[in-house]
Amino acid sequence: MEDHNNTMSPRDCLQRAWVNTMELVRDFEMYSKNINDDRVASFFKEMAEKQGLQAHELRELYNKFDNNQNN
């Protein structure tokens, strides 16, 4: 939720970052499967894995933040 100063809450930032990172994971996975150059395909596969780890960390932090806000 945004406040009157157009700043986002930490919860919203975490959620947006997680969604954006998951989109990158999907994109990079698709690229790795559809590119005929093995070196580039391997690069995108590695990037998908790294983004997946970041997405996981973002989701964990979001869940902890969200649980603390609801207690």
N, CA, C, O and CB atoms as a CASP TS submission, in Angstrom:
PFRMAT TS
TARGET T0000
AUTHOR 0000-0000-0000
METHOD Language model
MODEL 1
PARENT N/A
ATOM      1  N   MET     1       0.842  -1.178   0.000  1.00  0.00           N
ATOM      2  CA  MET     1       0.000   0.000   0.000  1.00  0.00           C
ATOM      3  C   MET     1       0.890   1.244   0.000  1.00  0.00           C
ATOM      4  O   MET     1       1.890   1.287   0.716  1.00  0.00           O
ATOM      5  CB  MET     1      -0.959  -0.003   1.221  1.00  0.00           C
ATOM      6  N   GLU     2       0.547   2.216  -0.766  1.00  0.00           N
ATOM      7  CA  GLU     2       1.304   3.454  -0.843  1.00  0.00           C
ATOM      8  C   GLU     2       0.675   4.496   0.069  1.00  0.00           C
ATOM      9  O   GLU     2      -0.546   4.551   0.219  1.00  0.00           O
ATOM     10  CB  GLU     2       1.371   3.968  -2.293  1.00  0.00           C
ATOM     11  N   ASP     3       1.535   5.332   0.683  1.00  0.00           N
ATOM     12  CA  ASP     3       0.994   6.394   1.520  1.00  0.00           C
ATOM     13  C   ASP     3       0.849   7.667   0.692  1.00  0.00           C
ATOM     14  O   ASP     3       1.039   7.655  -0.524  1.00  0.00           O
ATOM     15  CB  ASP     3       1.900   6.641   2.755  1.00  0.00           C
ATOM     16  N   HIS     4       0.518   8.738   1.350  1.00  0.00           N
ATOM     17  CA  HIS     4       0.250  10.002   0.645  1.00  0.00           C
ATOM     18  C   HIS     4       1.506  10.631   0.061  1.00  0.00           C
ATOM     19  O   HIS     4       1.402  11.515  -0.789  1.00  0.00           O
ATOM     20  CB  HIS     4      -0.410  10.988   1.583  1.00  0.00           C
ATOM     21  N   ASN     5       2.688  10.207   0.489  1.00  0.00           N
ATOM     22  CA  ASN     5       3.940  10.743  -0.032  1.00  0.00           C
ATOM     23  C   ASN     5       4.483   9.897  -1.180  1.00  0.00           C
ATOM     24  O   ASN     5       5.626  10.085  -1.597  1.00  0.00           O
ATOM     25  CB  ASN     5       4.973  10.832   1.081  1.00  0.00           C
ATOM     26  N   ASN     6       3.693   8.985  -1.687  1.00  0.00           N
ATOM     27  CA  ASN     6       4.085   8.099  -2.779  1.00  0.00           C
ATOM     28  C   ASN     6       5.267   7.205  -2.424  1.00  0.00           C
ATOM     29  O   ASN     6       6.042   6.826  -3.302  1.00  0.00           O
ATOM     30  CB  ASN     6       4.420   8.912  -3.998  1.00  0.00           C
ATOM     31  N   THR     7       5.410   6.870  -1.160  1.00  0.00           N
ATOM     32  CA  THR     7       6.428   5.910  -0.760  1.00  0.00           C
ATOM     33  C   THR     7       5.748   4.578  -0.504  1.00  0.00           C
ATOM     34  O   THR     7       4.610   4.523  -0.037  1.00  0.00           O
ATOM     35  CB  THR     7       7.207   6.395   0.500  1.00  0.00           C
ATOM     36  N   MET     8       6.455   3.518  -0.814  1.00  0.00           N
ATOM     37  CA  MET     8       5.892   2.183  -0.628  1.00  0.00           C
ATOM     38  C   MET     8       6.294   1.652   0.740  1.00  0.00           C
ATOM     39  O   MET     8       7.349   1.994   1.273  1.00  0.00           O
ATOM     40  CB  MET     8       6.362   1.220  -1.748  1.00  0.00           C
ATOM     41  N   SER     9       5.443   0.821   1.288  1.00  0.00           N
ATOM     42  CA  SER     9       5.759   0.185   2.563  1.00  0.00           C
ATOM     43  C   SER     9       6.824  -0.885   2.327  1.00  0.00           C
ATOM     44  O   SER     9       6.982  -1.364   1.203  1.00  0.00           O
ATOM     45  CB  SER     9       4.481  -0.433   3.216  1.00  0.00           C
ATOM     46  N   PRO    10       7.555  -1.264   3.380  1.00  0.00           N
ATOM     47  CA  PRO    10       8.532  -2.347   3.231  1.00  0.00           C
ATOM     48  C   PRO    10       7.880  -3.637   2.714  1.00  0.00           C
ATOM     49  O   PRO    10       8.464  -4.351   1.899  1.00  0.00           O
ATOM     50  CB  PRO    10       9.224  -2.615   4.572  1.00  0.00           C
ATOM     51  N   ARG    11       6.683  -3.923   3.189  1.00  0.00           N
ATOM     52  CA  ARG    11       5.963  -5.121   2.743  1.00  0.00           C
ATOM     53  C   ARG    11       5.717  -5.079   1.244  1.00  0.00           C
ATOM     54  O   ARG    11       5.936  -6.069   0.546  1.00  0.00           O
ATOM     55  CB  ARG    11       4.629  -5.260   3.489  1.00  0.00           C
ATOM     56  N   ASP    12       5.262  -3.932   0.749  1.00  0.00           N
ATOM     57  CA  ASP    12       4.986  -3.787  -0.681  1.00  0.00           C
ATOM     58  C   ASP    12       6.260  -3.890  -1.509  1.00  0.00           C
ATOM     59  O   ASP    12       6.257  -4.493  -2.583  1.00  0.00           O
ATOM     60  CB  ASP    12       4.297  -2.455  -0.954  1.00  0.00           C
ATOM     61  N   CYS    13       7.344  -3.308  -1.016  1.00  0.00           N
ATOM     62  CA  CYS    13       8.624  -3.397  -1.731  1.00  0.00           C
ATOM     63  C   CYS    13       9.097  -4.844  -1.821  1.00  0.00           C
ATOM     64  O   CYS    13       9.543  -5.292  -2.877  1.00  0.00           O
ATOM     65  CB  CYS    13       9.694  -2.535  -1.033  1.00  0.00           C
ATOM     66  N   LEU    14       8.998  -5.568  -0.718  1.00  0.00           N
ATOM     67  CA  LEU    14       9.394  -6.976  -0.720  1.00  0.00           C
ATOM     68  C   LEU    14       8.534  -7.785  -1.687  1.00  0.00           C
ATOM     69  O   LEU    14       9.043  -8.615  -2.439  1.00  0.00           O
ATOM     70  CB  LEU    14       9.293  -7.562   0.695  1.00  0.00           C
ATOM     71  N   GLN    15       7.241  -7.537  -1.658  1.00  0.00           N
ATOM     72  CA  GLN    15       6.338  -8.274  -2.542  1.00  0.00           C
ATOM     73  C   GLN    15       6.641  -7.969  -4.008  1.00  0.00           C
ATOM     74  O   GLN    15       6.703  -8.881  -4.833  1.00  0.00           O
ATOM     75  CB  GLN    15       4.876  -7.930  -2.221  1.00  0.00           C
ATOM     76  N   ARG    16       6.826  -6.703  -4.331  1.00  0.00           N
ATOM     77  CA  ARG    16       7.119  -6.315  -5.718  1.00  0.00           C
ATOM     78  C   ARG    16       8.451  -6.907  -6.178  1.00  0.00           C
ATOM     79  O   ARG    16       8.562  -7.400  -7.300  1.00  0.00           O
ATOM     80  CB  ARG    16       7.148  -4.776  -5.856  1.00  0.00           C
ATOM     81  N   ALA    17       9.459  -6.857  -5.306  1.00  0.00           N
ATOM     82  CA  ALA    17      10.768  -7.416  -5.657  1.00  0.00           C
ATOM     83  C   ALA    17      10.669  -8.915  -5.892  1.00  0.00           C
ATOM     84  O   ALA    17      11.288  -9.437  -6.820  1.00  0.00           O
ATOM     85  CB  ALA    17      11.794  -7.123  -4.554  1.00  0.00           C
ATOM     86  N   TRP    18       9.894  -9.617  -5.061  1.00  0.00           N
ATOM     87  CA  TRP    18       9.719 -11.062  -5.233  1.00  0.00           C
ATOM     88  C   TRP    18       9.045 -11.366  -6.571  1.00  0.00           C
ATOM     89  O   TRP    18       9.493 -12.245  -7.308  1.00  0.00           O
ATOM     90  CB  TRP    18       8.886 -11.649  -4.072  1.00  0.00           C
ATOM     91  N   VAL    19       7.989 -10.653  -6.878  1.00  0.00           N
ATOM     92  CA  VAL    19       7.274 -10.880  -8.143  1.00  0.00           C
ATOM     93  C   VAL    19       8.193 -10.604  -9.330  1.00  0.00           C
ATOM     94  O   VAL    19       8.237 -11.391 -10.275  1.00  0.00           O
ATOM     95  CB  VAL    19       6.011  -9.987  -8.226  1.00  0.00           C
ATOM     96  N   ASN    20       8.923  -9.496  -9.288  1.00  0.00           N
ATOM     97  CA  ASN    20       9.833  -9.160 -10.386  1.00  0.00           C
ATOM     98  C   ASN    20      10.924 -10.207 -10.547  1.00  0.00           C
ATOM     99  O   ASN    20      11.282 -10.569 -11.668  1.00  0.00           O
ATOM    100  CB  ASN    20      10.462  -7.790 -10.155  1.00  0.00           C
ATOM    101  N   THR    21      11.449 -10.690  -9.441  1.00  0.00           N
ATOM    102  CA  THR    21      12.502 -11.699  -9.491  1.00  0.00           C
ATOM    103  C   THR    21      11.962 -13.009 -10.057  1.00  0.00           C
ATOM    104  O   THR    21      12.648 -13.670 -10.837  1.00  0.00           O
ATOM    105  CB  THR    21      13.097 -11.927  -8.093  1.00  0.00           C
ATOM    106  N   MET    22      10.755 -13.391  -9.681  1.00  0.00           N
ATOM    107  CA  MET    22      10.160 -14.614 -10.225  1.00  0.00           C
ATOM    108  C   MET    22       9.947 -14.496 -11.737  1.00  0.00           C
ATOM    109  O   MET    22      10.096 -15.477 -12.466  1.00  0.00           O
ATOM    110  CB  MET    22       8.822 -14.915  -9.524  1.00  0.00           C
ATOM    111  N   GLU    23       9.603 -13.308 -12.197  1.00  0.00           N
ATOM    112  CA  GLU    23       9.458 -13.094 -13.640  1.00  0.00           C
ATOM    113  C   GLU    23      10.795 -13.281 -14.343  1.00  0.00           C
ATOM    114  O   GLU    23      10.849 -13.854 -15.431  1.00  0.00           O
ATOM    115  CB  GLU    23       8.897 -11.689 -13.929  1.00  0.00           C
ATOM    116  N   LEU    24      11.873 -12.801 -13.731  1.00  0.00           N
ATOM    117  CA  LEU    24      13.202 -13.005 -14.309  1.00  0.00           C
ATOM    118  C   LEU    24      13.557 -14.487 -14.353  1.00  0.00           C
ATOM    119  O   LEU    24      14.127 -14.959 -15.336  1.00  0.00           O
ATOM    120  CB  LEU    24      14.260 -12.235 -13.508  1.00  0.00           C
ATOM    121  N   VAL    25      13.225 -15.218 -13.299  1.00  0.00           N
ATOM    122  CA  VAL    25      13.487 -16.660 -13.287  1.00  0.00           C
ATOM    123  C   VAL    25      12.803 -17.317 -14.487  1.00  0.00           C
ATOM    124  O   VAL    25      13.424 -18.093 -15.214  1.00  0.00           O
ATOM    125  CB  VAL    25      12.993 -17.303 -11.956  1.00  0.00           C
ATOM    126  N   ARG    26      11.542 -17.008 -14.685  1.00  0.00           N
ATOM    127  CA  ARG    26      10.799 -17.604 -15.815  1.00  0.00           C
ATOM    128  C   ARG    26      11.416 -17.200 -17.153  1.00  0.00           C
ATOM    129  O   ARG    26      11.581 -18.032 -18.045  1.00  0.00           O
ATOM    130  CB  ARG    26       9.312 -17.174 -15.773  1.00  0.00           C
ATOM    131  N   ASP    27      11.753 -15.928 -17.281  1.00  0.00           N
ATOM    132  CA  ASP    27      12.364 -15.460 -18.534  1.00  0.00           C
ATOM    133  C   ASP    27      13.684 -16.162 -18.794  1.00  0.00           C
ATOM    134  O   ASP    27      13.910 -16.669 -19.893  1.00  0.00           O
ATOM    135  CB  ASP    27      12.579 -13.943 -18.497  1.00  0.00           C
ATOM    136  N   PHE    28      14.560 -16.198 -17.799  1.00  0.00           N
ATOM    137  CA  PHE    28      15.875 -16.805 -17.977  1.00  0.00           C
ATOM    138  C   PHE    28      15.767 -18.294 -18.269  1.00  0.00           C
ATOM    139  O   PHE    28      16.529 -18.821 -19.079  1.00  0.00           O
ATOM    140  CB  PHE    28      16.732 -16.580 -16.742  1.00  0.00           C
ATOM    141  N   GLU    29      14.829 -18.981 -17.616  1.00  0.00           N
ATOM    142  CA  GLU    29      14.622 -20.402 -17.916  1.00  0.00           C
ATOM    143  C   GLU    29      14.185 -20.588 -19.361  1.00  0.00           C
ATOM    144  O   GLU    29      14.677 -21.479 -20.053  1.00  0.00           O
ATOM    145  CB  GLU    29      13.577 -21.011 -16.966  1.00  0.00           C
ATOM    146  N   MET    30      13.265 -19.750 -19.815  1.00  0.00           N
ATOM    147  CA  MET    30      12.790 -19.841 -21.196  1.00  0.00           C
ATOM    148  C   MET    30      13.946 -19.593 -22.163  1.00  0.00           C
ATOM    149  O   MET    30      14.111 -20.325 -23.140  1.00  0.00           O
ATOM    150  CB  MET    30      11.644 -18.828 -21.450  1.00  0.00           C
ATOM    151  N   TYR    31      14.748 -18.558 -21.889  1.00  0.00           N
ATOM    152  CA  TYR    31      15.884 -18.273 -22.762  1.00  0.00           C
ATOM    153  C   TYR    31      16.838 -19.455 -22.809  1.00  0.00           C
ATOM    154  O   TYR    31      17.323 -19.815 -23.882  1.00  0.00           O
ATOM    155  CB  TYR    31      16.623 -17.018 -22.292  1.00  0.00           C
ATOM    156  N   SER    32      17.111 -20.060 -21.665  1.00  0.00           N
ATOM    157  CA  SER    32      18.074 -21.163 -21.615  1.00  0.00           C
ATOM    158  C   SER    32      17.599 -22.363 -22.424  1.00  0.00           C
ATOM    159  O   SER    32      18.413 -23.148 -22.911  1.00  0.00           O
ATOM    160  CB  SER    32      18.322 -21.582 -20.169  1.00  0.00           C
ATOM    161  N   LYS    33      16.302 -22.507 -22.568  1.00  0.00           N
ATOM    162  CA  LYS    33      15.749 -23.653 -23.306  1.00  0.00           C
ATOM    163  C   LYS    33      15.549 -23.358 -24.788  1.00  0.00           C
ATOM    164  O   LYS    33      15.394 -24.283 -25.585  1.00  0.00           O
ATOM    165  CB  LYS    33      14.427 -24.071 -22.696  1.00  0.00           C
ATOM    166  N   ASN    34      15.551 -22.086 -25.165  1.00  0.00           N
ATOM    167  CA  ASN    34      15.218 -21.731 -26.548  1.00  0.00           C
ATOM    168  C   ASN    34      16.373 -21.122 -27.338  1.00  0.00           C
ATOM    169  O   ASN    34      16.197 -20.734 -28.493  1.00  0.00           O
ATOM    170  CB  ASN    34      14.077 -20.776 -26.550  1.00  0.00           C
ATOM    171  N   ILE    35      17.547 -21.035 -26.724  1.00  0.00           N
ATOM    172  CA  ILE    35      18.703 -20.462 -27.416  1.00  0.00           C
ATOM    173  C   ILE    35      19.588 -21.600 -27.912  1.00  0.00           C
ATOM    174  O   ILE    35      19.865 -22.550 -27.180  1.00  0.00           O
ATOM    175  CB  ILE    35      19.506 -19.498 -26.477  1.00  0.00           C
ATOM    176  N   ASN    36      20.022 -21.495 -29.151  1.00  0.00           N
ATOM    177  CA  ASN    36      20.821 -22.554 -29.765  1.00  0.00           C
ATOM    178  C   ASN    36      22.306 -22.497 -29.412  1.00  0.00           C
ATOM    179  O   ASN    36      23.038 -23.453 -29.666  1.00  0.00           O
ATOM    180  CB  ASN    36      20.669 -22.490 -31.249  1.00  0.00           C
ATOM    181  N   ASP    37      22.746 -21.412 -28.842  1.00  0.00           N
ATOM    182  CA  ASP    37      24.141 -21.262 -28.435  1.00  0.00           C
ATOM    183  C   ASP    37      24.308 -21.846 -27.029  1.00  0.00           C
ATOM    184  O   ASP    37      23.732 -21.328 -26.072  1.00  0.00           O
ATOM    185  CB  ASP    37      24.582 -19.758 -28.474  1.00  0.00           C
ATOM    186  N   ASP    38      25.091 -22.921 -26.900  1.00  0.00           N
ATOM    187  CA  ASP    38      25.225 -23.613 -25.618  1.00  0.00           C
ATOM    188  C   ASP    38      25.802 -22.727 -24.523  1.00  0.00           C
ATOM    189  O   ASP    38      25.388 -22.820 -23.368  1.00  0.00           O
ATOM    190  CB  ASP    38      26.092 -24.831 -25.782  1.00  0.00           C
ATOM    191  N   ARG    39      26.748 -21.874 -24.875  1.00  0.00           N
ATOM    192  CA  ARG    39      27.372 -21.002 -23.881  1.00  0.00           C
ATOM    193  C   ARG    39      26.353 -20.007 -23.335  1.00  0.00           C
ATOM    194  O   ARG    39      26.277 -19.787 -22.126  1.00  0.00           O
ATOM    195  CB  ARG    39      28.577 -20.256 -24.490  1.00  0.00           C
ATOM    196  N   VAL    40      25.578 -19.411 -24.223  1.00  0.00           N
ATOM    197  CA  VAL    40      24.570 -18.436 -23.797  1.00  0.00           C
ATOM    198  C   VAL    40      23.436 -19.138 -23.049  1.00  0.00           C
ATOM    199  O   VAL    40      22.954 -18.631 -22.037  1.00  0.00           O
ATOM    200  CB  VAL    40      24.011 -17.660 -25.016  1.00  0.00           C
ATOM    201  N   ALA    41      23.015 -20.289 -23.538  1.00  0.00           N
ATOM    202  CA  ALA    41      21.958 -21.053 -22.862  1.00  0.00           C
ATOM    203  C   ALA    41      22.391 -21.426 -21.448  1.00  0.00           C
ATOM    204  O   ALA    41      21.602 -21.334 -20.509  1.00  0.00           O
ATOM    205  CB  ALA    41      21.606 -22.327 -23.665  1.00  0.00           C
ATOM    206  N   SER    42      23.635 -21.844 -21.300  1.00  0.00           N
ATOM    207  CA  SER    42      24.168 -22.202 -19.984  1.00  0.00           C
ATOM    208  C   SER    42      24.207 -20.994 -19.060  1.00  0.00           C
ATOM    209  O   SER    42      23.906 -21.099 -17.871  1.00  0.00           O
ATOM    210  CB  SER    42      25.570 -22.802 -20.119  1.00  0.00           C
ATOM    211  N   PHE    43      24.580 -19.847 -19.617  1.00  0.00           N
ATOM    212  CA  PHE    43      24.600 -18.614 -18.837  1.00  0.00           C
ATOM    213  C   PHE    43      23.203 -18.299 -18.296  1.00  0.00           C
ATOM    214  O   PHE    43      23.046 -17.990 -17.115  1.00  0.00           O
ATOM    215  CB  PHE    43      25.122 -17.442 -19.695  1.00  0.00           C
ATOM    216  N   PHE    44      22.187 -18.379 -19.168  1.00  0.00           N
ATOM    217  CA  PHE    44      20.832 -18.070 -18.718  1.00  0.00           C
ATOM    218  C   PHE    44      20.316 -19.097 -17.719  1.00  0.00           C
ATOM    219  O   PHE    44      19.553 -18.752 -16.818  1.00  0.00           O
ATOM    220  CB  PHE    44      19.892 -17.991 -19.906  1.00  0.00           C
ATOM    221  N   LYS    45      20.720 -20.349 -17.867  1.00  0.00           N
ATOM    222  CA  LYS    45      20.321 -21.365 -16.893  1.00  0.00           C
ATOM    223  C   LYS    45      20.911 -21.033 -15.520  1.00  0.00           C
ATOM    224  O   LYS    45      20.229 -21.139 -14.500  1.00  0.00           O
ATOM    225  CB  LYS    45      20.779 -22.776 -17.355  1.00  0.00           C
ATOM    226  N   GLU    46      22.178 -20.631 -15.506  1.00  0.00           N
ATOM    227  CA  GLU    46      22.829 -20.245 -14.254  1.00  0.00           C
ATOM    228  C   GLU    46      22.164 -19.011 -13.643  1.00  0.00           C
ATOM    229  O   GLU    46      21.964 -18.937 -12.430  1.00  0.00           O
ATOM    230  CB  GLU    46      24.322 -19.975 -14.492  1.00  0.00           C
ATOM    231  N   MET    47      21.828 -18.055 -14.491  1.00  0.00           N
ATOM    232  CA  MET    47      21.162 -16.849 -13.993  1.00  0.00           C
ATOM    233  C   MET    47      19.786 -17.184 -13.412  1.00  0.00           C
ATOM    234  O   MET    47      19.394 -16.617 -12.393  1.00  0.00           O
ATOM    235  CB  MET    47      21.021 -15.809 -15.122  1.00  0.00           C
ATOM    236  N   ALA    48      19.061 -18.085 -14.041  1.00  0.00           N
ATOM    237  CA  ALA    48      17.752 -18.501 -13.521  1.00  0.00           C
ATOM    238  C   ALA    48      17.902 -19.109 -12.130  1.00  0.00           C
ATOM    239  O   ALA    48      17.097 -18.842 -11.238  1.00  0.00           O
ATOM    240  CB  ALA    48      17.080 -19.515 -14.477  1.00  0.00           C
ATOM    241  N   GLU    49      18.935 -19.926 -11.951  1.00  0.00           N
ATOM    242  CA  GLU    49      19.166 -20.548 -10.649  1.00  0.00           C
ATOM    243  C   GLU    49      19.495 -19.496  -9.590  1.00  0.00           C
ATOM    244  O   GLU    49      18.989 -19.555  -8.470  1.00  0.00           O
ATOM    245  CB  GLU    49      20.300 -21.577 -10.743  1.00  0.00           C
ATOM    246  N   LYS    50      20.345 -18.535  -9.951  1.00  0.00           N
ATOM    247  CA  LYS    50      20.710 -17.480  -9.001  1.00  0.00           C
ATOM    248  C   LYS    50      19.497 -16.615  -8.650  1.00  0.00           C
ATOM    249  O   LYS    50      19.287 -16.271  -7.487  1.00  0.00           O
ATOM    250  CB  LYS    50      21.835 -16.603  -9.581  1.00  0.00           C
ATOM    251  N   GLN    51      18.712 -16.271  -9.654  1.00  0.00           N
ATOM    252  CA  GLN    51      17.511 -15.475  -9.397  1.00  0.00           C
ATOM    253  C   GLN    51      16.516 -16.269  -8.550  1.00  0.00           C
ATOM    254  O   GLN    51      15.807 -15.697  -7.722  1.00  0.00           O
ATOM    255  CB  GLN    51      16.856 -15.036 -10.725  1.00  0.00           C
ATOM    256  N   GLY    52      16.464 -17.576  -8.758  1.00  0.00           N
ATOM    257  CA  GLY    52      15.588 -18.424  -7.949  1.00  0.00           C
ATOM    258  C   GLY    52      15.963 -18.371  -6.475  1.00  0.00           C
ATOM    259  O   GLY    52      15.093 -18.329  -5.605  1.00  0.00           O
ATOM    260  N   LEU    53      17.264 -18.374  -6.202  1.00  0.00           N
ATOM    261  CA  LEU    53      17.725 -18.264  -4.814  1.00  0.00           C
ATOM    262  C   LEU    53      17.368 -16.899  -4.231  1.00  0.00           C
ATOM    263  O   LEU    53      16.950 -16.799  -3.077  1.00  0.00           O
ATOM    264  CB  LEU    53      19.247 -18.494  -4.730  1.00  0.00           C
ATOM    265  N   GLN    54      17.534 -15.853  -5.033  1.00  0.00           N
ATOM    266  CA  GLN    54      17.160 -14.524  -4.561  1.00  0.00           C
ATOM    267  C   GLN    54      15.654 -14.433  -4.311  1.00  0.00           C
ATOM    268  O   GLN    54      15.217 -13.837  -3.327  1.00  0.00           O
ATOM    269  CB  GLN    54      17.593 -13.459  -5.575  1.00  0.00           C
ATOM    270  N   ALA    55      14.874 -15.023  -5.202  1.00  0.00           N
ATOM    271  CA  ALA    55      13.418 -15.013  -5.032  1.00  0.00           C
ATOM    272  C   ALA    55      13.030 -15.720  -3.736  1.00  0.00           C
ATOM    273  O   ALA    55      12.149 -15.265  -3.005  1.00  0.00           O
ATOM    274  CB  ALA    55      12.724 -15.686  -6.239  1.00  0.00           C
ATOM    275  N   HIS    56      13.694 -16.825  -3.467  1.00  0.00           N
ATOM    276  CA  HIS    56      13.417 -17.574  -2.242  1.00  0.00           C
ATOM    277  C   HIS    56      13.725 -16.717  -1.005  1.00  0.00           C
ATOM    278  O   HIS    56      12.938 -16.678  -0.060  1.00  0.00           O
ATOM    279  CB  HIS    56      14.244 -18.883  -2.211  1.00  0.00           C
ATOM    280  N   GLU    57      14.876 -16.031  -1.020  1.00  0.00           N
ATOM    281  CA  GLU    57      15.245 -15.176   0.101  1.00  0.00           C
ATOM    282  C   GLU    57      14.263 -14.019   0.276  1.00  0.00           C
ATOM    283  O   GLU    57      13.898 -13.671   1.399  1.00  0.00           O
ATOM    284  CB  GLU    57      16.654 -14.636  -0.096  1.00  0.00           C
ATOM    285  N   LEU    58      13.842 -13.432  -0.829  1.00  0.00           N
ATOM    286  CA  LEU    58      12.862 -12.342  -0.756  1.00  0.00           C
ATOM    287  C   LEU    58      11.551 -12.834  -0.163  1.00  0.00           C
ATOM    288  O   LEU    58      10.948 -12.159   0.670  1.00  0.00           O
ATOM    289  CB  LEU    58      12.616 -11.739  -2.147  1.00  0.00           C
ATOM    290  N   ARG    59      11.113 -14.010  -0.594  1.00  0.00           N
ATOM    291  CA  ARG    59       9.845 -14.560  -0.092  1.00  0.00           C
ATOM    292  C   ARG    59       9.933 -14.875   1.392  1.00  0.00           C
ATOM    293  O   ARG    59       8.989 -14.631   2.143  1.00  0.00           O
ATOM    294  CB  ARG    59       9.461 -15.824  -0.871  1.00  0.00           C
ATOM    295  N   GLU    60      11.074 -15.419   1.814  1.00  0.00           N
ATOM    296  CA  GLU    60      11.263 -15.715   3.239  1.00  0.00           C
ATOM    297  C   GLU    60      11.212 -14.433   4.072  1.00  0.00           C
ATOM    298  O   GLU    60      10.560 -14.392   5.115  1.00  0.00           O
ATOM    299  CB  GLU    60      12.607 -16.442   3.466  1.00  0.00           C
ATOM    300  N   LEU    61      11.895 -13.396   3.610  1.00  0.00           N
ATOM    301  CA  LEU    61      11.888 -12.126   4.326  1.00  0.00           C
ATOM    302  C   LEU    61      10.489 -11.513   4.331  1.00  0.00           C
ATOM    303  O   LEU    61      10.042 -10.984   5.349  1.00  0.00           O
ATOM    304  CB  LEU    61      12.892 -11.153   3.698  1.00  0.00           C
ATOM    305  N   TYR    62       9.808 -11.585   3.205  1.00  0.00           N
ATOM    306  CA  TYR    62       8.428 -11.094   3.117  1.00  0.00           C
ATOM    307  C   TYR    62       7.541 -11.821   4.128  1.00  0.00           C
ATOM    308  O   TYR    62       6.772 -11.186   4.850  1.00  0.00           O
ATOM    309  CB  TYR    62       7.872 -11.281   1.682  1.00  0.00           C
ATOM    310  N   ASN    63       7.647 -13.147   4.180  1.00  0.00           N
ATOM    311  CA  ASN    63       6.821 -13.932   5.107  1.00  0.00           C
ATOM    312  C   ASN    63       7.104 -13.554   6.562  1.00  0.00           C
ATOM    313  O   ASN    63       6.179 -13.415   7.362  1.00  0.00           O
ATOM    314  CB  ASN    63       7.068 -15.435   4.898  1.00  0.00           C
ATOM    315  N   LYS    64       8.387 -13.387   6.904  1.00  0.00           N
ATOM    316  CA  LYS    64       8.737 -12.993   8.274  1.00  0.00           C
ATOM    317  C   LYS    64       8.190 -11.607   8.589  1.00  0.00           C
ATOM    318  O   LYS    64       7.636 -11.376   9.664  1.00  0.00           O
ATOM    319  CB  LYS    64      10.266 -13.019   8.474  1.00  0.00           C
ATOM    320  N   PHE    65       8.352 -10.688   7.643  1.00  0.00           N
ATOM    321  CA  PHE    65       7.857  -9.334   7.840  1.00  0.00           C
ATOM    322  C   PHE    65       6.341  -9.336   7.990  1.00  0.00           C
ATOM    323  O   PHE    65       5.793  -8.686   8.881  1.00  0.00           O
ATOM    324  CB  PHE    65       8.277  -8.433   6.675  1.00  0.00           C
ATOM    325  N   ASP    66       5.671 -10.072   7.112  1.00  0.00           N
ATOM    326  CA  ASP    66       4.212 -10.135   7.127  1.00  0.00           C
ATOM    327  C   ASP    66       3.697 -10.766   8.416  1.00  0.00           C
ATOM    328  O   ASP    66       2.712 -10.295   8.984  1.00  0.00           O
ATOM    329  CB  ASP    66       3.704 -10.921   5.922  1.00  0.00           C
ATOM    330  N   ASN    67       4.348 -11.818   8.878  1.00  0.00           N
ATOM    331  CA  ASN    67       3.943 -12.472  10.129  1.00  0.00           C
ATOM    332  C   ASN    67       4.135 -11.552  11.326  1.00  0.00           C
ATOM    333  O   ASN    67       3.308 -11.543  12.237  1.00  0.00           O
ATOM    334  CB  ASN    67       4.735 -13.764  10.335  1.00  0.00           C
ATOM    335  N   ASN    68       5.221 -10.776  11.336  1.00  0.00           N
ATOM    336  CA  ASN    68       5.463  -9.834  12.434  1.00  0.00           C
ATOM    337  C   ASN    68       4.439  -8.698  12.439  1.00  0.00           C
ATOM    338  O   ASN    68       4.065  -8.201  13.501  1.00  0.00           O
ATOM    339  CB  ASN    68       6.877  -9.258  12.332  1.00  0.00           C
ATOM    340  N   GLN    69       3.996  -8.297  11.268  1.00  0.00           N
ATOM    341  CA  GLN    69       3.008  -7.217  11.167  1.00  0.00           C
ATOM    342  C   GLN    69       1.630  -7.660  11.652  1.00  0.00           C
ATOM    343  O   GLN    69       0.836  -6.849  12.130  1.00  0.00           O
ATOM    344  CB  GLN    69       2.912  -6.725   9.726  1.00  0.00           C
ATOM    345  N   ASN    70       1.358  -8.968  11.520  1.00  0.00           N
ATOM    346  CA  ASN    70       0.034  -9.490  11.876  1.00  0.00           C
ATOM    347  C   ASN    70      -0.048  -9.948  13.337  1.00  0.00           C
ATOM    348  O   ASN    70      -1.115 -10.355  13.797  1.00  0.00           O
ATOM    349  CB  ASN    70      -0.325 -10.649  10.958  1.00  0.00           C
ATOM    350  N   ASN    71       1.061  -9.885  14.063  1.00  0.00           N
ATOM    351  CA  ASN    71       1.054 -10.317  15.467  1.00  0.00           C
ATOM    352  C   ASN    71       0.824  -9.163  16.393  1.00  0.00           C
ATOM    353  O   ASN    71       0.788  -9.346  17.610  1.00  0.00           O
ATOM    354  CB  ASN    71       2.352 -11.002  15.826  1.00  0.00           C
TER
END
